[in-house]
Amino acid sequence: MDCLFCKIGAGDIPSNKVYEDEKILAFHDIAPQAPVHVLVIPRAHIASANDVTATNSEIVAHIFTCIPAIAKKAGITNGYRVITNCGEDGCQSVKHLHFHILGGKKLPENMG
């Protein structure tokens, strides 16, 4: 499979890691939209939010369980936003489920 995030998750492409375990990887976005912009991906390929099922939903639950600690480790101390884009109209640029953690300043209400 020629998936950028699968390659990053496998360690084939380097990333600036914030957190990792056997199921997920969190790393700094290379084109940040906020002072702190971290991406959280499952290591297993799930194409988008449309592809979350009863079989793989425990990975998404694990991601959301880890997000507070990831945000804290990334230096976010006063709140953050979590976003996922889904499909072409949702501007999903990489077809691998990922969550953006944005913070480090007061974010505009119309961002995201």
Secondary structure, DSSP 8 states (H G I E B T S, - for coil): ---HHHHHHHTSS---EEEE-SSEEEEE-SS-SSSEEEEEEESS---SGGG--TTTHHHHHHHHHHHHHHHHHTT--S-EEEE---TTTTT--SSS--EEEEESS---TT--
